[in-house]
Amino acid sequence: MANDIGNFFNAEPDRSAAIHGIADHIRRFWDPRMRKAIIAHLQEGGIGLNELPQAALAELANETVALRESGDG
């Protein structure tokens, strides 16, 4: 499913905007358990994930770590 979202954003010429768009979609519409599972998959190598979804999930993983460290997550 992350790759399908990534395929939609492939048309975005600005790579950074595409990555942020994918991350925003996953953040807003995926159940927290799904986000946790896909981030764990990424951290285990992310086999099957395309480049843009990998970058977006890395962004989400970094946000999760930052929230946890600040006491908000």
C-alpha positions in Angstrom: 0.0 0.0 0.0 2.9 2.4 0.7 4.2 1.8 -2.8 0.8 2.6 -4.2 0.8 5.9 -2.4 4.4 6.4 -3.6 3.3 5.7 -7.2 0.7 8.5 -6.9 3.4 10.9 -5.7 5.9 9.9 -8.5 4.3 12.6 -10.6 5.4 15.3 -8.2 8.5 16.9 -9.7 9.7 18.1 -6.3 11.2 15.0 -4.6 11.0 16.6 -1.1 7.3 17.5 -1.6 6.6 13.9 -2.7 8.3 12.5 0.4 6.4 14.9 2.7 3.1 14.1 0.9 3.6 10.4 1.3 4.5 10.8 5.0 1.6 13.1 5.6 -0.8 10.6 4.0 0.5 7.8 6.1 0.4 9.9 9.3 -3.1 11.1 8.7 -4.9 8.0 7.3 -3.1 4.9 8.6 -3.9 3.3 11.9 -1.0 3.7 14.4 -0.5 -0.1 14.4 -0.1 -0.1 10.7 2.5 2.8 10.9 4.4 1.0 13.6 4.5 -2.2 11.5 5.6 -0.6 8.3 8.3 1.4 10.1 9.5 -1.8 11.7 9.6 -3.4 8.2 11.7 -0.5 7.0 14.1 -0.8 9.9 14.5 -4.5 9.1 15.6 -3.7 5.5 12.4 -2.5 3.9 12.3 -5.3 1.3 9.8 -4.5 -1.4 9.5 -0.8 -0.6 10.2 1.7 -3.3 12.6 4.6 -2.8 10.0 7.4 -2.1 8.0 5.4 0.4 11.3 4.4 2.1 12.3 8.0 2.5 8.8 9.0 3.8 8.8 6.2 6.3 12.3 7.2 7.5 10.9 10.7 8.0 8.0 9.2 10.1 10.4 7.0 12.1 12.5 10.1 12.9 9.4 12.0 14.1 8.4 9.0 16.3 11.8 9.0 17.9 11.8 12.7 18.4 8.3 12.6 20.0 9.3 9.7 22.3 12.5 11.5 23.4 10.5 14.7 24.1 8.0 12.8 26.2 5.1 13.4 23.8 5.0 9.9 22.2 
